[in-house]
Every structure is written in C-alpha cells, then in structure tokens.
Amino acid sequence: MTQRTSKFSFPVAALALGLSLAVLSGCKDKEAAPVAAPAPAKETAAAAPAPAAAPDATTHLRRLLASQGNPKLTVTDSPVAGVKAVAIENGPTLYVSEDGTHAFQGVLLDLRGEQPVNVADAARSAKAKEAIKALKEGEWVTFGSTSPLAHIYVFTDVSCGYCQKLHADMPKLHALGIQVRYLAFPRGGENSAAWGQMQSAWCAEDRAAALEKLFKGESLPAAAATCETPVASQHALGLDLGVTGTPTIVLADGDVLGGYLPAEELAKLAIANKGE
C-alpha cells in the first residue's frame, strides 16, 4: 500500500510564509521592525494507513452465499477453541475457523461427560425449548389426554402419510396419557394445497374436528380472506428449528425427534423428557 503523506504538511508551510510576507508588506511607510525568519514548518507525521478489517468466521461464507440471497447467519461459540458454530438461516450449522477460512459440516461430539453429546443437537434442543415455551395457548390444536402425564408438540402436514399414521395412533396416545399439540408445517410452502387446507382448519370454529377431516383425506372450504391464522408463523418457526420433514416432534424439554414413532415408544420418550 502506498504511504500517504499528511495533507496538512504543505498548507502549514505555506501559511507560515504568508504571514511573514504580510508583516513585511505592512511596514512600507515606516521603518520596518526586524522580522525573525519564519520557523521551518514542522513536518507532520504521515497518517498510518487504516488496517484492513480482519476476516471473521463469516467473511468467506457470506461471499459464497451471496448468490443464495445472503441468508441470515447466527454465530455462536463452540466448545472447541478457535472454532465458531455458524447457523445458516433455513439451512445447516457449520463449524468454521475463527478466521473463516475453513469449515466442516457434520457431527461434533462433546466427550467430556459420561456419554458423548451431539453439540448441534444440544443447541437445537435448547433453542426449541425456548421457542415452544414462547407459544401461547390457542396457537396449537390439541388432541389426546386432557390430564396428561406429558405433552408433545408435533409439526404436521395433513397431506403427509406418516403424519396421518401418527394421528391414527391418537387413541393409544390418549390412553397412555400423552397430549399432542399440533403445529402447522405444510411442507410444500405457501402455494401448496396443504397450506390452504391447514389455514381453513385453523379458521374453523372446531379446529380439532376440522383437522380430523383433513387427516382422513376430506377437504374443507377455503378460509375467509379476513381470517388470520398462525400457519405462516408456525411454518417459519419450523424452518428456524431446522424442520425439513414431517412429522417432527418436539418433546417438552426441547428434544427434537424426526419422523414417525409407534405410540408406546413415543409415550415413553415424552414422559421421560417431560421437562420441568
């Protein structure tokens, strides 16, 4: 980089010379007083060039993701010195060197306890636990026990065969003391038929009865344009938690289970991980 000379060096010297000439020219009608020679201008130290911004954990990653709409990146510390965890919005979590030059995607295990712990899963569970705690009564559709031993949240899609299979287990789950709280996650997005049907279910006076019909393959009238539902916000929440398929089950303590589980196995996990 070229060294820059301070822009103040030349003007200071010129100003000193101008002052001396002004004094001399002002004494022409009488004897001029002795004028001391102007002191040489002090040379101002050249300003140091601004250091280039040090690359961080996302510098190169942002460049590579620019063509994909610059998704939001959330950077947190990982248990490994010199390595950051970078969660890509609606995407995976990468482990990236602090200078951002290297990354890997995969399972990072914490081996310090009695059992190895998947670091990404632990972080996801903590995030999911906070997210479900923030949900309000009435945002979900409830099935199963009204006096449960445990409750679970299920991101569901009425057009999904395994979601229909899980729903068919509802009598068993009820008998086992499990309450199911459904959250909408139409996999095809806003333009899918399932999205519109789930909007209609959440707009229905009896949401549970409406969902029951949809799980059986029946259809509902289109929702009124003025009806506001949490379908979009629940779908966005699912994406934020890394949901890519349905059913995705969130236990009360935040543990996330992907896919269908038989009622007995699901009930055992729900009760064992019912949280506080």
Stockholm file with secondary structure:
# STOCKHOLM 1.0

chainA/1-276         MTQRTSKFSFPVAALALGLSLAVLSGCKDKEAAPVAAPAPAKETAAAAPAPAAAPDATTHLRRLLASQGNPKLTVTDSPVAGVKAVAIENGPTLYVSEDGTHAFQGVLLDLRGEQPVNVADAARSAKAKEAIKALKEGEWVTFGSTSPLAHIYVFTDVSCGYCQKLHADMPKLHALGIQVRYLAFPRGGENSAAWGQMQSAWCAEDRAAALEKLFKGESLPAAAATCETPVASQHALGLDLGVTGTPTIVLADGDVLGGYLPAEELAKLAIANKGE
#=GR chainA/1-276 SS CCCCCCTTHHHHHHHHHHHHHHHHHTTTTSCCCCCCCCCCCCCCCCCCCCCCCCCCTTHHHHHHHGGGTCCCEEEEECSSTTEEEEEETTSCEEEEETTSSCEECSCCEECSSSSCEEHHHHHHHHHHHHHHHHCCTTSSEEEECSSCSEEEEEEECTTCHHHHHHHHTHHHHHHTTEEEEEEECCTTCTTSHHHHHHHHHHHSSSHHHHHHHHHTTCCCCCCCTTCCCSHHHHHHHHHHTTCCSSCEEEETTSCEEESCCCHHHHHHHHHHTCCC
#=GC SS_cons         CCCCCCTTHHHHHHHHHHHHHHHHHTTTTSCCCCCCCCCCCCCCCCCCCCCCCCCCTTHHHHHHHGGGTCCCEEEEECSSTTEEEEEETTSCEEEEETTSSCEECSCCEECSSSSCEEHHHHHHHHHHHHHHHHCCTTSSEEEECSSCSEEEEEEECTTCHHHHHHHHTHHHHHHTTEEEEEEECCTTCTTSHHHHHHHHHHHSSSHHHHHHHHHTTCCCCCCCTTCCCSHHHHHHHHHHTTCCSSCEEEETTSCEEESCCCHHHHHHHHHHTCCC
//
